[in-house]
Every structure is written in C-alpha cells, then in structure tokens.
C-alpha cells in the first residue's frame, strides 16, 4: 500500500493577521497493474513548512519486484520484494513543530508473495503475510488528534494512516 503523506503538527504556533498561501499536494497514484509502479504524492506547503507527499507502493514485477518509494511515510514494498522504504519527513528544529512519518512494510520473498503495507504517521506499515495467508501487510496507523481537533477531522480524529 501507499505511504501516508508526512504530517506536521504546529502546536501554539502564532500567526499574524494577513493572507497566507497554502498548497495542498495531490495524493499518490497507484500503479494500476500488477507490473505498474505507483507515483509519490506531492508535497503540501504552509507557513514556510513542508509536509512530504506519501511514498508510492511497489508492484509485482514477475521475476523481480517494482520497489516502493520513500515519502512522507514510506510506501509498502511490492510482492516478491524485501525493501522497507523509509520516511523522508523531516522533524523541524523549531520549537512547537513536530514531524511524523514511518517506513513501509516489506514484501514477502517466498511462497505467496504478499506486498507490504504503507507507513502511517503513527506507525510503520506491516510486512506482507506468510504464504499461508492471502493478505498483504496492513497500512501503518495514523495519529489520533481527536483531543486537539475533535472527531469531525479525518476519520473520527485520526489522520495520515498508510494504505494496506
């Protein structure tokens, strides 16, 4: 599965009155076929900060895999792969700003060839399951911000989960 975009949390960040430009990046695209390679999501920028787009998942490549890509949270590796794509979401050094992103899970390299899950803001993606299972790895959990923003944001307050 694809990795979640990087997540930046700005706590107690003060803004002056005025107009600000916020650019929301597009989500990543899946490969579309068993042999296809997904595309990373685009970055989101606001207030001088950048949240990295999510990493693309790998795909099945016949005699080899089409590998995942690094992103805000890493994409899950393709079936027949053994890579864990990492997060490239920086953690800004400014007080009150925290960056979140985790690696994607690896695919299995024997029997069944299950793909890994994409990383989320709160946890890494799970590795592909064993040959006895018909499932790829689950996506990594997002972060629960329901205490700060209520349950109308994201999925009942949870944001930036990885794809399975």
C-alpha positions as CSV (number, residue, x, y, z in Angstrom):
1,X,0.0,0.0,0.0
2,X,1.0,3.6,-0.4
3,X,2.5,5.6,2.4
4,X,0.6,8.4,4.1
5,X,1.9,11.9,3.5
6,X,4.1,13.4,6.1
7,X,2.3,15.1,9.0
8,X,3.4,18.3,10.7
9,X,1.8,19.4,13.9
10,X,2.3,23.0,14.8
11,X,1.3,23.5,18.5
12,X,1.0,27.0,19.8
13,X,2.1,28.4,16.5
14,X,1.3,32.2,16.3
15,X,0.2,33.8,13.0
16,X,0.0,37.5,12.4
17,X,-3.2,38.8,10.7
18,X,-2.9,38.6,6.9
19,X,-3.3,36.4,3.9
20,X,-1.4,33.1,3.6
21,X,-0.8,30.7,0.7
22,X,-1.4,27.0,1.5
23,X,-0.7,24.5,-1.3
24,X,-2.2,21.0,-0.8
25,X,-0.4,18.4,-2.8
26,X,-2.2,15.7,-4.7
27,X,-2.2,12.1,-3.3
28,X,0.0,9.5,-4.9
29,X,-1.3,7.3,-7.8
30,X,-1.4,3.5,-7.8
31,X,0.5,1.5,-10.4
32,X,-2.8,0.3,-11.9
33,X,-1.5,-3.1,-13.0
34,X,0.4,-5.9,-11.4
35,X,3.6,-4.7,-13.1
36,X,2.9,-1.0,-12.6
37,X,4.8,1.4,-10.3
38,X,2.8,3.9,-8.2
39,X,3.8,7.5,-8.0
40,X,4.6,9.5,-4.9
41,X,2.2,12.1,-3.6
42,X,3.0,15.7,-3.9
43,X,4.3,17.9,-1.0
44,X,2.0,20.2,0.9
45,X,3.3,23.6,2.0
46,X,2.0,26.2,4.5
47,X,3.6,28.9,6.7
48,X,7.1,28.1,5.5
49,X,6.8,24.4,6.3
50,X,6.7,21.4,4.0
51,X,4.9,18.1,4.7
52,X,6.3,15.5,2.2
53,X,4.0,13.6,-0.1
54,X,3.4,9.9,0.7
55,X,5.7,7.2,-0.8
56,X,4.5,5.0,-3.7
57,X,3.9,1.3,-3.2
58,X,5.8,-1.3,-5.1
59,X,4.2,-3.7,-7.6
60,X,4.6,-7.2,-8.7
61,X,7.3,-7.4,-11.3
62,X,7.4,-11.0,-12.4
63,X,10.9,-12.2,-11.9
64,X,11.6,-9.3,-9.5
65,X,9.7,-6.6,-7.8
66,X,8.9,-3.0,-8.7
67,X,10.2,-1.3,-5.5
68,X,8.5,1.1,-3.2
69,X,9.5,4.7,-2.9
70,X,10.4,6.9,0.0
71,X,7.9,9.6,1.0
72,X,6.4,11.4,4.0
73,X,5.7,7.9,5.1
74,X,7.3,5.2,3.0
75,X,5.3,3.1,0.6
76,X,4.9,-0.6,1.1
77,X,7.2,-2.8,-0.9
78,X,5.9,-4.9,-3.8
79,X,5.2,-8.6,-3.6
80,X,8.5,-10.5,-4.0
81,X,10.4,-7.6,-2.5
82,X,12.3,-7.2,0.7
83,X,12.8,-3.5,1.0
84,X,11.3,-1.3,3.7
85,X,11.0,2.2,2.2
86,X,11.7,4.9,4.8
87,X,10.1,8.2,5.7
88,X,11.8,11.4,4.5
89,X,9.6,13.7,6.6
90,X,12.0,16.0,8.4
91,X,11.3,16.9,12.0
92,X,11.8,20.7,12.0
93,X,14.1,22.1,14.7
94,X,11.6,24.9,15.5
95,X,10.0,24.7,19.0
96,X,6.4,23.6,18.8
97,X,6.7,21.9,15.4
98,X,6.7,18.1,15.2
99,X,7.1,16.0,12.1
100,X,5.6,12.4,11.8
101,X,6.2,9.7,9.2
102,X,7.2,6.0,9.3
103,X,8.6,3.3,7.0
104,X,6.5,1.0,4.8
105,X,6.5,-2.8,5.3
106,X,8.5,-5.2,3.1
107,X,7.0,-7.7,0.8
108,X,7.5,-11.5,1.2
109,X,10.1,-13.2,-0.9
110,X,8.8,-16.7,-0.9
111,X,5.5,-18.5,-1.4
112,X,2.5,-16.3,-1.8
113,X,4.4,-13.1,-2.5
114,X,2.4,-10.6,-0.4
115,X,3.1,-6.9,-0.6
116,X,3.9,-4.7,2.4
117,X,1.6,-2.0,3.9
118,X,2.4,1.7,3.6
119,X,3.7,3.6,6.6
120,X,1.4,5.9,8.5
121,X,2.1,9.0,10.7
122,X,1.7,6.9,13.9
123,X,3.2,3.5,13.0
124,X,5.2,1.6,10.3
125,X,3.4,-0.5,7.7
126,X,3.3,-4.2,8.4
127,X,5.3,-6.7,6.3
128,X,3.5,-8.9,3.8
129,X,2.0,-12.0,5.3
130,X,3.4,-15.5,5.0
131,X,2.4,-18.0,2.3
132,X,-0.3,-19.4,4.5
133,X,-2.2,-16.1,4.2
134,X,-3.8,-14.3,1.3
135,X,-3.1,-10.9,2.7
136,X,-0.6,-8.1,2.2
137,X,0.6,-6.1,5.1
138,X,-1.7,-3.7,6.8
139,X,-1.1,0.0,6.5
140,X,0.5,1.8,9.4
141,X,-1.8,3.6,11.9
142,X,-2.3,7.3,11.6
143,X,-2.1,9.8,14.6
144,X,-5.1,10.5,16.8
145,X,-5.7,14.2,17.1
146,X,-9.3,14.0,18.3
147,X,-8.4,15.6,21.6
148,X,-7.0,18.7,19.8
149,X,-9.3,18.9,16.9
150,X,-12.4,16.8,17.7
151,X,-13.8,13.9,15.8
152,X,-15.0,15.8,12.7
153,X,-11.4,16.0,11.4
154,X,-10.0,13.0,9.5
155,X,-11.6,9.6,10.5
156,X,-13.0,10.4,13.9
157,X,-9.9,12.5,14.7
158,X,-7.4,10.0,13.2
159,X,-5.3,11.4,10.3
160,X,-2.5,10.3,8.0
161,X,-2.8,6.5,8.0
162,X,-0.9,4.3,5.5
163,X,-2.5,2.1,2.8
164,X,-2.8,-1.7,3.1
